[in-house]
Amino acid sequence: MKQRVASVDVLRGLTVIAMILVNNPGSWSKVYPPLLHASWHGLTPTDFIFPMFLFIVGISISYAYRGKIADAKTLKKIGIRSLKLIGLGLFLAWFLPTYPFIKPYESLRFPGVLQRIGVVFFISVILFLYCNWKQLIAIGCSLLIAYWLFMGFVPLPDGTSPTFDRAANNWANYIDLKVLGTHMWKGDYDPEGLLSTLPAIVTCISGILIGKQLQFKSASTTTNLVIIGGTLLCLGYFWSLWFPLNKAIWSSSFVLVTSGYATLILALVYQIIDVKQVKIGNLSKYVGMNAISIFFLSGFMAKLFYRIKLSEKESIHQWIFNHLLANHITDTRFASLLYALLVASFYTGLAYILYKRKIVVKV
C-alpha cells in the first residue's frame, strides 16, 4: 500500500501464519476441533481465516488503487497479477514431486485458494475503479440477497426444490458438478467453487469499504469500526436463521458474520498499534510483506514432504512427525499441533530473513 497502516500489515501476516498452521498438522486424524473446518453448517476459527484474508485484500485495494484510473495500463497490470495468482494455484494443484510429476488431467482440481484470490482480486479492483462507495454497498447487498434467493428458492432444472445441505440439489454443488465434473476437491462439492465465488467478492468489497473508513483517520475511527463490525455481526447472525453460516457455499450470512468479526479484530489491533503506537507484531508484519510467496512456498514444500518417501512406510513429513514428536509425546493431538507450530515458525523465520535482506517477492 502507498500509505502503510501497520495494523493491516500485522493482520495480513497473522492471517497467512494461521493459514499455514491449519494446513500443516502432524496428522490430519489428530487435530483439535477449532483447527478444522466445520463439517458443513457452522463456523470454527479455521473457517474464519480465508475470509479474513480476502477482507484484508479489499483494504489493500482501497489504498493501492486510490486515485488510479481504469486505463489500459492499469487494467493490464490487474489482469496479469490475477493470472499469476490463478497460475500459481493451478501449478500447486497439478505438480507432483515424484514421477510422472504432474497429476492426471482427469483428477486435476481447477478451483483453489489462490485461484479464488486471483478472481476475487480482479473483479473487486474493477468494481473499485468504476464505482463509488454507495454503488459498492448497493452491489454487495444485491449480490448477497440475489445469492440467497437463488440458492434457496429457485427450483433446479428437474423441478427439485433447492437446499442448503451438502446434497446434489444444492445449487452451488449442482453447478460445480455440471461444469467442473471430476475437477473438484470432493466428489460432491468444492469449497472454492464457481457460484460461491460471488459472495466471496462481497467479502473483499467489505474490506474495500472498511479501507475507505480507515483513510478518514478521525478520532472516531476505532468507534466507527466497532459499530460497523457489531452491526454486520447482528445482521449476519439474524440472517443465519434462514441462510445458515456455511463456508463451503460461502453463504450470505457467513459473509456478514466473518466481515463483522474481521472489522472488530481490525478495530482492536488498529487501536493498539496505530492509535496507541504500541510496537508489537513485527514478525507477522514481515510475513505479510511476502504473504502470497510465503503461502505458496508452504504449499509447495508440504507437497514435497508428503509425497517424497524416505522408506516404504514413511514420507519426509511422516518421518519428521513420528521421530521428532509423536514417538515422544503421549497426546498425539498435541504433537500434531506442535508440528504445525514448528512449520508456521519456520516460515515466519524465513519471512524475517527475507525482510532483513530487503527481498520482497511481488506476485
C-alpha positions as CSV (number, residue, x, y, z in Angstrom):
1,M,0.0,0.0,0.0
2,K,1.2,3.5,-0.8
3,Q,0.3,4.7,2.7
4,R,1.0,1.9,5.2
5,V,-1.4,1.0,8.0
6,A,0.7,-1.0,10.5
7,S,-2.3,-2.9,11.9
8,V,-3.4,-4.1,8.4
9,D,0.2,-5.3,7.7
10,V,0.2,-7.2,11.0
11,L,-3.2,-8.8,10.4
12,R,-2.2,-9.8,6.9
13,G,0.8,-11.6,8.3
14,L,-1.1,-13.2,11.1
15,T,-3.7,-14.5,8.7
16,V,-1.0,-16.1,6.5
17,I,0.6,-17.7,9.6
18,A,-2.9,-19.0,10.6
19,M,-3.4,-20.4,7.1
20,I,0.0,-22.3,7.3
21,L,-0.8,-23.5,10.8
22,V,-4.2,-25.1,10.0
23,N,-2.9,-26.6,6.7
24,N,0.1,-28.4,8.2
25,P,-0.9,-30.6,11.2
26,G,1.3,-33.5,12.1
27,S,-1.6,-35.8,11.4
28,W,-5.0,-35.0,9.9
29,S,-6.6,-37.6,12.0
30,K,-5.3,-35.9,15.2
31,V,-6.4,-32.3,15.1
32,Y,-8.1,-30.2,17.7
33,P,-11.7,-29.3,16.5
34,P,-11.1,-25.5,16.4
35,L,-8.3,-26.1,13.8
36,L,-10.7,-27.9,11.5
37,H,-13.4,-26.5,9.2
38,A,-17.0,-27.1,10.2
39,S,-18.2,-30.3,8.6
40,W,-20.9,-28.3,6.8
41,H,-23.1,-25.7,8.6
42,G,-21.4,-23.7,11.4
43,L,-18.3,-21.6,12.0
44,T,-15.0,-22.5,13.5
45,P,-11.9,-20.3,13.9
46,T,-10.4,-22.1,10.9
47,D,-13.4,-21.1,8.7
48,F,-12.7,-17.5,9.5
49,I,-9.2,-17.4,8.2
50,F,-9.8,-17.3,4.4
51,P,-12.5,-14.6,4.5
52,M,-10.2,-12.6,6.8
53,F,-7.5,-12.7,4.0
54,L,-10.0,-11.6,1.3
55,F,-11.2,-8.8,3.7
56,I,-7.6,-7.6,4.0
57,V,-7.1,-7.8,0.2
58,G,-10.1,-5.4,0.0
59,I,-8.4,-3.0,2.4
60,S,-5.2,-3.2,0.4
61,I,-7.1,-2.4,-2.8
62,S,-8.7,0.7,-1.3
63,Y,-5.2,2.1,-0.6
64,A,-3.1,0.7,-3.5
65,Y,-5.6,1.8,-6.2
66,R,-6.8,5.1,-4.6
67,G,-6.7,7.8,-7.2
68,K,-5.9,5.4,-10.1
69,I,-7.9,5.5,-13.3
70,A,-9.1,2.5,-15.2
71,D,-6.8,3.0,-18.2
72,A,-5.3,0.2,-20.4
73,K,-2.0,0.1,-18.3
74,T,-3.8,-0.3,-15.0
75,L,-6.2,-2.9,-16.3
76,K,-3.3,-4.8,-17.8
77,K,-1.4,-4.9,-14.5
78,I,-4.5,-6.0,-12.7
79,G,-5.1,-8.8,-15.3
80,I,-1.5,-10.0,-15.2
81,R,-1.5,-10.1,-11.4
82,S,-4.7,-12.1,-11.3
83,L,-3.5,-14.6,-13.9
84,K,-0.3,-15.0,-11.8
85,L,-2.3,-15.9,-8.8
86,I,-4.5,-18.3,-10.7
87,G,-1.4,-19.8,-12.4
88,L,0.3,-20.4,-9.0
89,G,-2.8,-22.1,-7.7
90,L,-3.1,-24.4,-10.7
91,F,0.6,-25.2,-10.5
92,L,0.2,-26.4,-6.9
93,A,-2.8,-28.5,-7.9
94,W,-1.0,-30.0,-11.0
95,F,2.5,-30.5,-9.7
96,L,3.7,-33.8,-8.3
97,P,7.2,-34.1,-6.8
98,T,7.6,-37.7,-8.0
99,Y,7.1,-39.4,-11.4
100,P,5.0,-38.6,-13.5
101,F,5.5,-35.1,-11.9
102,I,2.1,-33.9,-13.0
103,K,-1.3,-35.0,-11.8
104,P,-3.5,-36.8,-14.4
105,Y,-5.7,-34.2,-16.1
106,E,-9.0,-36.0,-15.2
107,S,-8.2,-35.7,-11.5
108,L,-6.8,-32.1,-11.6
109,R,-8.7,-29.7,-9.3
110,F,-9.4,-26.4,-11.0
111,P,-10.6,-24.3,-8.1
112,G,-8.4,-23.4,-5.1
113,V,-7.5,-20.8,-2.6
114,L,-5.0,-18.9,-4.8
115,Q,-7.4,-19.2,-7.8
116,R,-10.2,-17.7,-5.8
117,I,-7.9,-14.9,-4.6
118,G,-7.0,-14.1,-8.2
119,V,-10.6,-14.0,-9.4
120,V,-11.9,-12.0,-6.4
121,F,-9.0,-9.6,-6.6
122,F,-9.6,-8.9,-10.3
123,I,-13.3,-8.3,-10.1
124,S,-13.0,-6.3,-6.8
125,V,-10.4,-3.9,-8.3
126,I,-12.5,-3.4,-11.4
127,L,-15.5,-2.5,-9.2
128,F,-13.4,-0.2,-7.0
129,L,-12.1,1.7,-10.1
130,Y,-15.5,2.2,-11.6
131,C,-17.8,2.5,-8.6
132,N,-18.1,4.9,-5.6
133,W,-18.7,3.7,-2.1
134,K,-22.5,3.9,-2.4
135,Q,-22.5,1.8,-5.5
136,L,-20.2,-0.7,-3.9
137,I,-22.6,-1.1,-1.0
138,A,-25.5,-1.5,-3.4
139,I,-23.6,-4.1,-5.4
140,G,-22.6,-6.0,-2.3
141,C,-26.1,-6.1,-0.8
142,S,-27.6,-7.0,-4.2
143,L,-25.2,-9.9,-4.6
144,L,-25.8,-11.3,-1.1
145,I,-29.6,-11.1,-1.5
146,A,-29.7,-12.5,-5.0
147,Y,-27.4,-15.4,-3.9
148,W,-29.7,-16.2,-1.0
149,L,-32.9,-16.1,-3.2
150,F,-31.3,-18.1,-6.0
151,M,-29.8,-20.7,-3.6
152,G,-32.9,-21.0,-1.5
153,F,-35.9,-20.5,-3.8
154,V,-35.2,-21.2,-7.4
155,P,-36.1,-24.8,-8.4
156,L,-33.4,-26.9,-10.1
157,P,-33.9,-27.9,-13.8
158,D,-35.6,-31.1,-12.8
159,G,-38.1,-29.3,-10.6
160,T,-36.4,-30.3,-7.3
161,S,-36.6,-27.7,-4.5
162,P,-33.2,-26.4,-3.6
163,T,-31.5,-26.9,-0.3
164,F,-28.5,-25.5,1.6
165,D,-27.4,-29.0,2.6
166,R,-24.5,-31.0,1.3
167,A,-26.6,-32.5,-1.5
168,A,-27.0,-32.6,-5.2
169,N,-29.9,-30.2,-5.0
170,N,-27.7,-27.5,-3.5
171,W,-27.3,-25.0,-6.4
172,A,-23.6,-24.3,-5.6
173,N,-22.9,-28.1,-5.7
174,Y,-25.1,-28.7,-8.7
175,I,-23.4,-26.1,-10.8
176,D,-19.9,-27.2,-9.8
177,L,-20.7,-30.8,-10.6
178,K,-22.2,-29.9,-14.0
179,V,-19.3,-27.5,-15.0
180,L,-16.3,-28.9,-13.2
181,G,-17.2,-32.6,-13.0
182,T,-14.2,-34.5,-11.6
183,H,-12.1,-31.3,-11.3
184,M,-13.3,-30.6,-7.8
185,W,-11.9,-31.0,-4.2
186,K,-14.5,-33.5,-3.2
187,G,-16.7,-35.7,-5.3
188,D,-19.8,-33.7,-4.4
189,Y,-18.7,-30.2,-3.7
190,D,-15.8,-27.7,-3.8
191,P,-15.3,-25.0,-1.0
192,E,-13.8,-22.7,-3.7
193,G,-16.5,-23.4,-6.3
194,L,-17.9,-21.3,-9.1
195,L,-21.1,-19.9,-7.7
196,S,-19.8,-19.3,-4.2
197,T,-17.1,-17.0,-5.6
198,L,-19.8,-14.3,-6.0
199,P,-20.4,-13.8,-2.2
200,A,-16.6,-14.1,-1.7
201,I,-16.3,-11.0,-3.9
202,V,-18.6,-9.2,-1.3
203,T,-16.2,-10.2,1.4
204,C,-13.5,-8.3,-0.5
205,I,-15.9,-5.4,-1.1
206,S,-16.5,-5.2,2.7
207,G,-12.7,-4.8,3.1
208,I,-12.6,-2.1,0.5
209,L,-15.3,-0.1,2.3
210,I,-13.5,-0.6,5.7
211,G,-10.3,0.6,4.0
212,K,-12.1,3.8,2.9
213,Q,-13.2,4.2,6.6
214,L,-9.6,3.9,7.7
215,Q,-8.5,6.6,5.3
216,F,-10.6,9.2,7.1
217,K,-8.2,9.0,10.1
218,S,-10.5,10.7,12.5
219,A,-10.6,10.4,16.3
220,S,-13.7,8.2,16.0
221,T,-12.2,5.7,13.5
222,T,-12.0,2.9,16.1
223,T,-15.5,3.6,17.4
224,N,-16.9,3.6,13.9
225,L,-15.2,0.3,13.2
226,V,-16.7,-1.3,16.3
227,I,-20.2,0.0,15.3
228,I,-19.8,-1.3,11.8
229,G,-18.5,-4.7,13.0
230,G,-21.2,-5.1,15.6
231,T,-23.9,-4.2,13.0
232,L,-22.5,-6.7,10.5
233,L,-22.4,-9.4,13.2
234,C,-26.0,-8.8,14.3
235,L,-27.3,-8.8,10.7
236,G,-25.3,-11.9,9.8
237,Y,-26.4,-14.0,12.8
238,F,-30.0,-12.9,12.2
239,W,-29.9,-13.9,8.6
240,S,-28.3,-17.2,9.5
241,L,-31.7,-18.2,10.9
242,W,-32.8,-18.6,7.3
243,F,-29.5,-18.9,5.4
244,P,-27.1,-20.9,7.7
245,L,-23.5,-19.9,8.3
246,N,-21.5,-22.0,5.8
247,K,-18.0,-21.6,4.5
248,A,-18.3,-24.4,1.9
249,I,-21.0,-22.5,0.0
250,W,-19.9,-19.1,1.4
251,S,-23.4,-18.2,2.5
252,S,-24.5,-14.6,2.7
253,S,-24.8,-14.8,6.5
254,F,-21.3,-16.2,6.5
255,V,-20.1,-13.1,4.6
256,L,-21.7,-10.7,7.1
257,V,-20.6,-12.5,10.2
258,T,-16.9,-13.1,9.1
259,S,-16.7,-9.5,7.9
260,G,-18.1,-8.3,11.2
261,Y,-15.5,-10.3,13.2
262,A,-12.8,-9.1,10.8
263,T,-13.8,-5.5,11.4
264,L,-13.9,-5.9,15.2
265,I,-10.5,-7.5,15.2
266,L,-9.1,-4.8,13.0
267,A,-10.6,-2.2,15.4
268,L,-8.8,-3.7,18.3
269,V,-5.4,-4.1,16.5
270,Y,-5.8,-0.6,14.9
271,Q,-6.4,0.9,18.3
272,I,-3.3,-0.8,19.9
273,I,-0.8,-0.4,17.0
274,D,-1.9,2.7,15.0
275,V,-3.5,4.8,17.7
276,K,-1.6,3.9,20.9
277,Q,1.6,3.2,18.9
278,V,2.4,0.0,20.7
279,K,5.2,-1.7,18.9
280,I,4.1,-5.3,18.5
281,G,3.5,-7.8,15.7
282,N,6.7,-7.1,13.7
283,L,7.3,-10.8,13.0
284,S,3.8,-11.2,11.5
285,K,4.3,-7.9,9.6
286,Y,7.3,-9.4,7.9
287,V,5.2,-12.4,6.8
288,G,2.6,-10.0,5.4
289,M,5.2,-8.3,3.3
290,N,5.7,-11.6,1.3
291,A,2.2,-13.0,2.0
292,I,1.5,-14.8,-1.2
293,S,5.0,-16.1,-1.8
294,I,5.3,-17.5,1.7
295,F,1.8,-19.1,1.4
296,F,2.7,-20.6,-2.0
297,L,6.1,-21.9,-0.8
298,S,4.4,-23.5,2.3
299,G,2.0,-25.4,0.0
300,F,4.8,-26.4,-2.4
301,M,7.0,-27.7,0.3
302,A,4.2,-29.6,2.0
303,K,3.6,-31.4,-1.2
304,L,7.3,-32.4,-1.3
305,F,7.2,-33.6,2.3
306,Y,4.1,-35.6,1.8
307,R,5.0,-37.3,-1.5
308,I,8.7,-38.0,-1.2
309,K,9.3,-41.3,0.6
310,L,12.3,-41.9,2.9
311,S,11.2,-45.5,3.2
312,E,8.3,-47.7,2.1
313,K,6.2,-46.7,5.0
314,E,7.3,-43.1,5.7
315,S,7.3,-39.8,3.8
316,I,9.6,-36.9,4.9
317,H,6.6,-35.5,6.7
318,Q,5.7,-38.7,8.5
319,W,9.4,-39.3,9.5
320,I,9.8,-35.8,11.0
321,F,6.4,-36.0,12.8
322,N,6.9,-39.6,14.1
323,H,10.6,-39.4,15.1
324,L,10.7,-35.9,16.5
325,L,7.3,-35.6,18.1
326,A,4.8,-38.4,18.0
327,N,7.1,-41.1,19.4
328,H,8.0,-38.9,22.4
329,I,4.6,-37.2,23.2
330,T,1.7,-39.3,24.6
331,D,-1.0,-36.8,23.4
332,T,-0.9,-37.3,19.6
333,R,-3.2,-34.2,19.0
334,F,-0.7,-32.1,21.0
335,A,2.2,-33.5,19.0
336,S,0.2,-32.8,15.8
337,L,-0.3,-29.2,16.9
338,L,3.4,-28.8,17.8
339,Y,4.3,-29.9,14.3
340,A,2.0,-27.3,12.8
341,L,3.5,-24.6,15.1
342,L,7.0,-25.6,14.0
343,V,6.1,-25.3,10.4
344,A,4.5,-21.9,10.9
345,S,7.5,-20.8,12.9
346,F,9.8,-21.9,10.1
347,Y,8.0,-19.8,7.5
348,T,7.8,-16.8,10.0
349,G,11.6,-17.1,10.4
350,L,12.0,-17.3,6.6
351,A,9.9,-14.1,6.2
352,Y,12.2,-12.4,8.7
353,I,15.3,-13.4,6.7
354,L,13.7,-12.0,3.5
355,Y,12.9,-8.8,5.3
356,K,16.5,-8.4,6.6
357,R,17.8,-9.0,3.1
358,K,15.2,-6.5,1.8
359,I,13.7,-9.1,-0.5
360,V,10.0,-8.7,-1.4
361,V,8.7,-11.2,-4.0
362,K,5.7,-9.5,-5.7
363,V,3.0,-11.6,-7.4
